[in-house]
Amino acid sequence: MVLLTVAVRIPATGTARELLCRHNISRQSNFCQNGTGVGRKAVVQWVGILYQPQLTNPSSGVAMKIERITPFLVDRFLLVRVYTDEGIVGNGEAGLWAHHKSVYHAIEELSDYYVGKDPRRMEHHYQVVSRNTHFAGAVLSAALSALDMAMWDILGKSVGLPVHQLLGGKCRDRVKVFANVVGDSVEARAESAREQVEAGYLSLRTMPFFPDWEQKTPTQVIDDAVAIVAAIREAVGDGIDLGVEIHRNLRPEQAIVLAGELAPYRLLYYEDPLPPESVEALAYVARHVHLPIATGERFYAIQQFKDLIDRQVVSLIRPDLSLAGGFTQLKKIAGMAEAAFVGIFPHLMGSPVNVAAFVHLDAAIPNYVLMESHTFADAYNEIVDEPVTREGGYIRVSDRPGIGVEIVESRLAQFPYRPQKITGYFHADGSVAH
C-alpha cells in the first residue's frame, strides 16, 4: 500500500503520451510504444490513480485500526502485542527494569486511547499521550515505548519492509556488540575476558568492583578496580575494546580519582560514574577526567538527553529504545547527538524482542557505536519465532518486515513472571551504598 502522496505537475505543453512517457510512467506499455493517443484529462486521472494514497481497506473507506492491546508479563520482561482489524499484529517490549507491573497497568489504561486509532500515526499518538498526561514519568514513557515499537512493527509489516528501511535505510549491515566480563577475583576476570574474545567478541565491558565492594574503603575499591582493568587489558591486549560500568556507585571526587588511575588502559568509555540526575555534578567530573563518559540509561525524555549534549557532559549517550520513547523518539535523540559529535551507545536489557528491535535502530543511525549482548537473552529464544543471532562480535541486520521477530504466545507460559525484588547494598555501618 502507498503511504505517500506524490504530486506530479503536468506541463502546459506536449501531448498526453509524451508527458506520461517522459516521466517514465509507462515506458513499456503499448501506449508508449505504438503512440496510442489519450487526452490531458486522462493523463491527470491516470497519474492520480497511480499515486493516490491507498487506504488499507478501500471498499470501506476506513484506514487500519487497532482492535485490542495485550501486555504479557513474561519472566522478568514485559511484552506487548497490538492487534489490528487487518490481522497484522505488532510486537513490542517495555524496558523499565523492576517496575513491570506498573507499566503493565499503564499499558492497560492507555488502551482506552489507542483502540480504534490508526497504528501508523506513531508521532501523533506519542504527542497526544505524552502532552496530555499529567505527571508523566518513566512508567508512562516505558508504556509508550513498548506501544511505539509495536506500531512501527505494524507499519513495517503493512508495507513489507524492515523497520530500519522505514527509518532511512541501513547505515551498516551488522551491528557491533560487547560481552560482559565477570568474576570474583582478578584471575577470574582475566579468564572471563579471554573466553569472551575466544567466542568472537571484539569489545568487552566490566564492572570493576568485587561483590563485597560496599564493605571496603574508597582506597581499597579504587585499588581493586585498577587491578581488574589491568588484568583484563593484559589478558586481551590493546586490539580489543574495553569499557567499565561504574553503576553510579561513586561520588564526584572518587570518580575523578578512579578515572585518572584507569586512563593508561585506554578505555572506550567510563559509564555512569555517578547518578546522572545531577547534570551539574556529572559536568564537573567530565571537566576533570580524560576518559569518554557514557550515561543516559535511566533517562526517559528527549529533553534530558538534550541537556547532557548541550552541556558537553558525555561522549556517548545511552538511550533505551524500550524506555525513552521507542523508535519515534530515539531517532530524534540520535539526530541531536550526531549534530554534537556524540555517539549512540544504546542501553539494552530485555528479551529477544528487544534485541531484534534495537538492531533496526542501530543499523539506521550513523553515530551508532556499540550495544550490549546479553547472553542470558539466548535462554528466552523460544519467546520468538526467529531470534537474531550473533556472528562473532556482531549481529547481522535482519531484512524481515517490521522488527523481524514474532512473539509466539503459545510458548509464553513456559516463562512465568518473576518480579524483581528490591534488595540493596550497604556499607559496613549499615548505610545505603548503591
C-alpha positions as CSV (number, residue, x, y, z in Angstrom):
1,M,0.0,0.0,0.0
2,V,1.2,3.5,-0.8
3,L,1.7,5.8,2.2
4,L,3.0,8.9,0.4
5,T,1.1,11.2,-1.9
6,V,3.3,12.1,-4.8
7,A,2.5,15.4,-6.6
8,V,3.1,15.3,-10.4
9,R,3.0,18.6,-12.2
10,I,1.5,18.3,-15.7
11,P,3.3,20.8,-18.0
12,A,1.2,23.1,-20.2
13,T,2.7,21.8,-23.4
14,G,3.3,18.4,-25.0
15,T,1.0,15.6,-25.9
16,A,-0.5,13.4,-23.2
17,R,1.5,10.4,-24.5
18,E,4.8,12.4,-24.4
19,L,4.1,13.6,-20.9
20,L,3.5,10.1,-19.5
21,C,6.4,8.5,-21.3
22,R,8.8,11.4,-20.5
23,H,8.1,10.8,-16.8
24,N,8.7,7.1,-17.1
25,I,5.1,6.3,-16.0
26,S,4.5,3.6,-18.6
27,R,7.5,3.3,-20.9
28,Q,7.0,-0.4,-21.5
29,S,3.3,-0.3,-22.3
30,N,1.7,-0.4,-25.8
31,F,0.6,3.2,-25.0
32,C,4.3,4.4,-25.2
33,Q,5.4,2.1,-28.0
34,N,2.6,2.5,-30.5
35,G,1.6,6.1,-29.8
36,T,-2.0,5.4,-28.8
37,G,-3.5,8.8,-28.0
38,V,-5.0,10.0,-24.8
39,G,-6.3,13.3,-23.6
40,R,-4.8,15.5,-20.9
41,K,-7.8,14.8,-18.7
42,A,-7.0,11.1,-18.9
43,V,-3.3,11.9,-18.0
44,V,-4.3,13.6,-14.8
45,Q,-6.7,10.8,-14.0
46,W,-4.1,8.2,-14.7
47,V,-1.4,9.9,-12.6
48,G,-4.0,10.3,-9.8
49,I,-4.8,6.6,-9.9
50,L,-1.1,5.6,-9.8
51,Y,-0.2,7.9,-6.9
52,Q,-3.3,8.4,-4.8
53,P,-2.8,7.4,-1.2
54,Q,-4.2,3.9,-0.6
55,L,-6.4,3.1,2.4
56,T,-5.9,-0.3,4.0
57,N,-9.5,-1.2,3.2
58,P,-10.6,0.8,0.2
59,S,-14.0,-0.7,0.0
60,S,-15.0,0.6,3.4
61,G,-13.0,3.9,3.1
62,V,-11.6,3.2,6.6
63,A,-7.9,3.1,7.5
64,M,-6.4,0.3,9.6
65,K,-7.5,0.4,13.2
66,I,-6.2,-1.0,16.5
67,E,-8.6,-3.6,17.8
68,R,-7.0,-4.5,21.1
69,I,-3.8,-4.4,23.0
70,T,-2.5,-7.2,25.3
71,P,0.5,-6.9,27.6
72,F,2.3,-10.0,28.8
73,L,4.4,-10.4,32.0
74,V,7.0,-13.0,31.0
75,D,9.8,-14.0,33.3
76,R,11.4,-10.6,34.0
77,F,10.1,-9.0,30.8
78,L,7.0,-7.0,29.8
79,L,6.0,-7.8,26.2
80,V,3.1,-6.3,24.4
81,R,1.1,-7.2,21.2
82,V,-1.1,-4.7,19.3
83,Y,-3.8,-6.4,17.2
84,T,-5.4,-4.6,14.2
85,D,-8.5,-5.2,12.2
86,E,-6.4,-6.2,9.2
87,G,-4.9,-9.1,11.0
88,I,-1.5,-7.5,11.4
89,V,-0.1,-7.8,14.9
90,G,2.7,-5.6,16.3
91,N,5.3,-6.7,18.9
92,G,6.9,-4.5,21.5
93,E,8.6,-4.6,24.8
94,A,8.8,-2.2,27.8
95,G,12.2,-1.6,29.4
96,L,11.6,-0.1,32.9
97,W,13.5,-2.8,34.7
98,A,12.0,-3.9,38.1
99,H,8.7,-2.0,37.7
100,H,6.9,-4.1,35.0
101,K,3.7,-4.4,36.9
102,S,3.3,-0.6,37.0
103,V,4.0,-0.4,33.3
104,Y,1.6,-3.3,32.6
105,H,-1.3,-1.3,34.2
106,A,-0.2,1.8,32.3
107,I,-0.5,0.0,29.0
108,E,-4.0,-1.2,30.0
109,E,-5.0,2.4,30.8
110,L,-3.5,3.7,27.5
111,S,-5.5,1.1,25.6
112,D,-8.6,3.3,26.0
113,Y,-6.9,5.9,23.8
114,Y,-5.2,3.6,21.3
115,V,-8.1,1.2,20.4
116,G,-9.8,2.4,17.3
117,K,-6.9,4.5,16.2
118,D,-4.6,4.0,13.1
119,P,-1.4,2.4,14.5
120,R,0.7,4.0,11.7
121,R,0.4,7.5,13.2
122,M,3.1,6.9,15.7
123,E,4.3,10.5,16.1
124,H,0.8,11.8,16.5
125,H,-0.1,9.3,19.2
126,Y,3.2,9.9,21.1
127,Q,2.4,13.7,21.1
128,V,-1.2,13.2,22.2
129,V,-0.4,10.9,25.1
130,S,2.8,12.5,26.3
131,R,1.5,16.1,26.2
132,N,-1.9,15.3,27.7
133,T,-0.9,13.1,30.6
134,H,-0.4,14.8,33.9
135,F,2.7,13.9,36.0
136,A,4.2,11.8,33.2
137,G,7.4,9.9,34.1
138,A,9.3,6.7,33.5
139,V,6.3,4.4,33.8
140,L,4.3,6.2,31.2
141,S,7.4,6.5,28.9
142,A,8.1,2.8,29.1
143,A,4.5,2.0,28.2
144,L,4.6,4.5,25.3
145,S,7.9,3.0,24.1
146,A,6.5,-0.6,24.0
147,L,3.5,0.6,22.1
148,D,5.6,2.7,19.7
149,M,7.8,-0.3,19.0
150,A,4.7,-2.4,18.2
151,M,3.3,0.2,15.9
152,W,6.5,0.5,13.9
153,D,6.4,-3.3,13.6
154,I,2.9,-3.0,12.2
155,L,3.9,-0.3,9.8
156,G,6.8,-2.4,8.5
157,K,4.6,-5.5,8.1
158,S,1.9,-3.4,6.3
159,V,4.3,-2.3,3.6
160,G,6.6,-5.4,3.6
161,L,9.7,-3.5,4.8
162,P,12.0,-3.8,7.8
163,V,11.9,-1.0,10.3
164,H,15.4,0.1,9.5
165,Q,14.3,0.8,6.0
166,L,11.5,3.0,7.3
167,L,14.0,4.9,9.4
168,G,16.0,5.8,6.4
169,G,17.8,2.6,5.4
170,K,20.8,0.8,6.7
171,C,24.0,2.7,7.6
172,R,25.6,-0.7,8.3
173,D,25.0,-4.4,7.5
174,R,25.8,-5.6,11.0
175,V,26.0,-4.0,14.5
176,K,28.9,-4.4,16.9
177,V,28.1,-5.8,20.3
178,F,30.0,-6.3,23.5
179,A,30.2,-9.0,26.2
180,N,30.3,-8.6,29.9
181,V,33.3,-9.8,31.8
182,V,32.6,-11.2,35.3
183,G,34.4,-13.0,38.1
184,D,35.0,-12.8,41.9
185,S,38.8,-12.4,41.6
186,V,41.3,-10.7,39.4
187,E,42.3,-14.0,37.8
188,A,38.7,-14.9,37.1
189,R,38.1,-11.6,35.4
190,A,41.1,-12.2,33.1
191,E,40.0,-15.7,32.3
192,S,36.4,-14.5,31.6
193,A,37.8,-11.8,29.2
194,R,39.9,-14.4,27.3
195,E,36.8,-16.7,27.0
196,Q,34.7,-13.9,25.5
197,V,37.4,-13.0,23.0
198,E,37.7,-16.6,22.0
199,A,33.9,-16.6,21.5
200,G,34.4,-13.9,18.9
201,Y,33.7,-10.7,20.8
202,L,35.8,-7.6,19.9
203,S,34.5,-5.4,22.7
204,L,34.3,-6.1,26.4
205,R,32.8,-4.4,29.5
206,T,33.3,-5.0,33.2
207,M,32.1,-3.6,36.4
208,P,35.5,-3.1,38.1
209,F,34.4,-4.0,41.6
210,F,34.1,-7.2,43.5
211,P,30.9,-8.4,45.2
212,D,32.0,-7.1,48.6
213,W,33.0,-3.7,47.3
214,E,30.5,-1.8,49.6
215,Q,32.3,-3.2,52.7
216,K,35.6,-1.7,51.6
217,T,37.2,1.7,52.0
218,P,37.3,4.0,49.0
219,T,41.0,3.4,48.6
220,Q,40.5,-0.4,48.5
221,V,37.7,0.0,46.0
222,I,39.9,2.0,43.6
223,D,42.8,-0.4,44.1
224,D,40.6,-3.3,43.2
225,A,39.2,-1.5,40.1
226,V,42.7,-0.8,38.8
227,A,43.8,-4.4,39.3
228,I,40.8,-5.7,37.5
229,V,41.1,-3.4,34.5
230,A,44.9,-4.0,34.3
231,A,44.4,-7.8,34.3
232,I,41.8,-7.7,31.6
233,R,43.8,-5.4,29.4
234,E,46.9,-7.7,29.8
235,A,44.8,-10.7,29.0
236,V,43.3,-9.5,25.8
237,G,45.7,-6.9,24.5
238,D,45.1,-3.5,23.0
239,G,43.2,-4.8,20.0
240,I,40.0,-5.3,22.0
241,D,37.7,-2.5,23.1
242,L,37.3,-2.3,26.8
243,G,34.9,-0.2,28.9
244,V,33.9,0.0,32.5
245,E,30.5,0.2,34.1
246,I,30.6,2.0,37.4
247,H,26.8,1.7,38.1
248,R,26.5,5.1,39.7
249,N,28.5,3.9,42.7
250,L,30.9,6.9,43.2
251,R,30.9,10.4,44.4
252,P,32.3,13.1,42.1
253,E,35.8,13.2,43.8
254,Q,36.0,9.4,43.8
255,A,35.0,9.3,40.1
256,I,37.8,11.8,39.2
257,V,40.5,9.9,41.1
258,L,39.5,6.5,39.6
259,A,39.3,7.9,36.1
260,G,42.9,9.1,36.5
261,E,44.1,5.7,37.6
262,L,42.3,4.0,34.7
263,A,43.4,6.4,32.0
264,P,46.6,4.4,31.0
265,Y,44.4,1.4,30.0
266,R,42.8,3.3,27.0
267,L,39.2,2.7,27.9
268,L,36.5,3.1,25.3
269,Y,34.1,4.6,27.9
270,Y,33.6,5.4,31.6
271,E,30.0,4.5,32.1
272,D,27.8,6.0,34.8
273,P,30.4,7.1,37.3
274,L,27.7,8.7,39.4
275,P,23.9,9.1,39.4
276,P,23.1,11.1,36.2
277,E,20.2,13.1,37.7
278,S,22.6,15.8,38.7
279,V,23.9,17.0,35.3
280,E,26.0,19.7,37.1
281,A,27.9,17.1,39.1
282,L,28.5,15.0,36.1
283,A,29.7,18.0,34.1
284,Y,32.1,18.7,36.9
285,V,33.5,15.2,36.6
286,A,33.7,15.5,32.8
287,R,35.8,18.6,33.1
288,H,38.4,16.8,35.3
289,V,38.8,13.4,33.6
290,H,40.3,12.2,30.4
291,L,38.0,9.2,29.7
292,P,34.9,9.3,27.5
293,I,31.9,9.4,29.8
294,A,28.7,7.4,28.9
295,T,25.4,7.8,30.6
296,G,21.6,8.1,30.0
297,E,20.2,4.6,30.5
298,R,17.8,5.9,33.2
299,F,16.6,8.9,31.2
300,Y,13.2,8.7,29.5
301,A,12.6,12.2,28.0
302,I,14.3,13.8,24.9
303,Q,14.9,16.9,26.9
304,Q,17.1,15.0,29.4
305,F,19.4,13.9,26.6
306,K,19.5,17.4,25.1
307,D,20.7,18.7,28.5
308,L,23.5,16.2,28.5
309,I,24.5,17.0,25.0
310,D,24.3,20.8,25.3
311,R,26.3,20.8,28.5
312,Q,29.1,18.7,26.8
313,V,28.9,16.2,29.6
314,V,29.1,13.0,27.5
315,S,31.0,11.4,24.6
316,L,28.4,8.6,24.4
317,I,24.7,8.7,25.4
318,R,22.8,5.5,26.4
319,P,19.1,5.9,25.4
320,D,16.9,2.8,25.9
321,L,14.6,2.1,23.0
322,S,12.1,0.5,25.3
323,L,12.1,3.4,27.8
324,A,12.9,6.7,26.1
325,G,10.1,6.8,23.6
326,G,10.6,3.9,21.1
327,F,11.8,4.4,17.5
328,T,9.8,7.7,17.3
329,Q,11.9,9.5,19.9
330,L,15.2,7.7,19.6
331,K,15.7,8.7,16.0
332,K,15.4,12.3,17.2
333,I,17.7,11.8,20.1
334,A,20.3,10.2,17.8
335,G,20.0,13.2,15.5
336,M,20.7,15.6,18.3
337,A,23.7,13.6,19.3
338,E,25.0,13.4,15.8
339,A,25.0,17.2,15.4
340,A,27.2,17.4,18.5
341,F,29.5,14.5,17.5
342,V,28.2,12.4,20.4
343,G,27.9,8.6,19.8
344,I,24.9,6.4,20.5
345,F,25.6,3.5,22.8
346,P,22.1,2.1,23.5
347,H,21.1,0.6,26.8
348,L,19.6,-2.8,26.3
349,M,18.1,-5.1,29.0
350,G,15.4,-7.4,27.8
351,S,14.2,-10.4,25.8
352,P,14.9,-11.4,22.2
353,V,12.0,-9.0,21.2
354,N,14.0,-6.0,22.5
355,V,17.2,-7.3,20.9
356,A,15.6,-7.6,17.5
357,A,14.1,-4.1,17.7
358,F,17.4,-2.5,18.8
359,V,19.2,-3.9,15.9
360,H,17.0,-2.0,13.5
361,L,17.7,1.3,15.3
362,D,21.4,0.6,15.4
363,A,21.5,-0.1,11.7
364,A,19.7,3.1,10.8
365,I,21.7,5.8,12.7
366,P,25.1,6.9,11.5
367,N,26.5,7.7,15.0
368,Y,25.9,4.2,16.5
369,V,28.9,2.9,18.4
370,L,28.1,-0.3,20.3
371,M,25.4,-2.3,22.0
372,E,25.4,-4.8,24.8
373,S,25.0,-8.5,24.0
374,H,23.3,-10.2,27.0
375,T,23.9,-13.9,26.6
376,F,21.1,-14.6,29.1
377,A,18.7,-13.5,26.5
378,D,19.5,-16.6,24.5
379,A,17.7,-18.6,27.1
380,Y,14.5,-17.0,26.1
381,N,14.8,-17.5,22.3
382,E,11.6,-19.7,22.4
383,I,9.7,-16.5,23.1
384,V,10.0,-15.5,19.4
385,D,9.8,-17.4,16.1
386,E,13.2,-16.4,14.7
387,P,15.6,-14.8,17.2
388,V,18.6,-12.7,16.0
389,T,21.9,-14.5,16.1
390,R,25.4,-13.2,16.8
391,E,28.2,-13.7,14.3
392,G,31.5,-13.2,16.2
393,G,31.4,-9.7,17.6
394,Y,28.4,-8.6,15.5
395,I,24.7,-9.1,15.0
396,R,23.6,-9.3,11.4
397,V,20.8,-6.8,10.5
398,S,17.5,-8.6,9.5
399,D,15.5,-7.7,6.4
400,R,12.3,-9.3,7.6
401,P,9.3,-7.0,7.7
402,G,8.8,-5.0,10.8
403,I,11.2,-5.7,13.7
404,G,11.8,-9.1,12.2
405,V,10.5,-11.3,15.0
406,E,7.1,-12.6,16.1
407,I,6.1,-13.3,19.7
408,V,4.9,-16.9,20.0
409,E,2.1,-16.6,22.5
410,S,1.7,-20.3,23.0
411,R,5.2,-20.5,24.4
412,L,5.0,-17.7,26.9
413,A,3.6,-19.9,29.7
414,Q,7.0,-21.6,29.8
415,F,8.4,-18.4,31.3
416,P,6.2,-17.4,34.4
417,Y,6.6,-13.9,35.7
418,R,9.3,-13.4,38.2
419,P,9.0,-10.0,40.0
420,Q,12.2,-8.1,40.6
421,K,12.5,-7.6,44.4
422,I,14.2,-4.6,46.0
423,T,17.2,-5.7,48.0
424,G,20.1,-3.2,48.3
425,Y,23.8,-2.8,49.0
426,F,25.0,-1.5,52.4
427,H,28.2,-0.2,53.8
428,A,29.8,-1.7,56.9
429,D,27.9,0.9,59.0
430,G,24.5,-0.1,57.6
431,S,24.1,3.0,55.3
432,V,23.0,2.5,51.7
433,A,25.8,2.0,49.3
434,H,24.1,1.9,45.9
